[in-house]
Amino acid sequence: MHQSIKIIITLLISATIFASERNSLKDVPPFNFTKAEFVNASTTRIPFKVIDQLIVVEVDILNEVGDFILDTGSETLILNSAHFKPTRQYGIEGQQKSGVNDHIEDVKEKYLNLLSINDINLKKLNADVIDLSHIERTKKIKLLGIIGYSVLKDFEIFIDMHLNQLTLTKIDNEGNKVSDKVYAETIMDSIDFTLKKHTIILEAYVGEKAVKFGLDTAAEYNQLNETLDSEILNYFYPNKELKLTGASGNKKKVLAGKLYSVKLSDSIYFGPMKTVLANLRKMNAAFGAHLDGVLGFEFFLQKRTIINYKKKKLYFFANPIVSP
């Protein structure tokens, strides 16, 4: 029997701004993580919930309280048009934005003149307004939007799946933390990445074969390009067929299973990860990058990871020892 996933595998939305002329909203309420805990003046710690292998935080914005998906694959802050209306239409009617499985239509832009993450302010932030109602229905949450690169790039982001906790700490232009008193634990390892537009690209290995993976917090399963040679695909063990719903609601069938023998270095390696075999042609075309796959929720489930966009580095903490 075919199994069905009524959700997007990954958002990976390319949010290029088309308009050169923008209208500002007046008296924009602050963008607040409603359950945030302050560590210091430049650091906030935010609990999150996991819904169908997506990281979801509760936010208060523009007089609405609801959920946002954390998505490093999205270039911008995205607002759900089911809850927010753009101040005016930007660009050309019907202008498309690319998603990993298909295209997203009718993207409009909203301009926020101030975004305040509690006491940490970001000015002149753009938000795209996209219909996310199909995701909202399938997730059964009040989905206000998606938090992407344009918000995250000015912070060091610690994603801790063991505590279901997100830590954001402000960084300077060189990527140094404004405050050193942020983490109680010691970083165990790190690795460099490259940045293609807003996409994190990791040099990795499957077995002994070199591959390039994109890293995306909104990828519910890892994805492996179905066009890869057999030496790599030999490490993928399919066990079922799934129906995936793309970013604009279109469905397609893919093989799902587990991917073995993935490592970033001799000291950074992974156990078997849930993975789907997919055609990544549209995604590669959208981002101008040739990726062999995407690492997502399964990556963060195994590695307590810090992302620093300015330094272009990932850092890793050891997993906590859990008493039996």
Secondary structure, DSSP 8 states (H G I E B T S, - for coil): --EE--S-S----------S-----SS----EETT-EEEETTEEEEE-EEETTEEEEEEEETTEEEEEEE-TT-SSEEEETTT---SS--SSTT--EE-SSSEE---EEEEEEEEEETTEEEEEEEEEEE--HHHHHHHTS-EEEEE-HHHHTTEEEEEETTTTEEEEEEB-TTS-BS-S---SS-EEEEEE-EEETTEEEEEEEETTEEEEEEE-TT-SSEEEETTS-HHHHTTEEEEEEEEEE-TTS-EEEEEEEEE--EESSSS-B---EEEEEE--HHHHHHHT---SEEE-HHHHHH-EEEEETTTTEEEEE-------
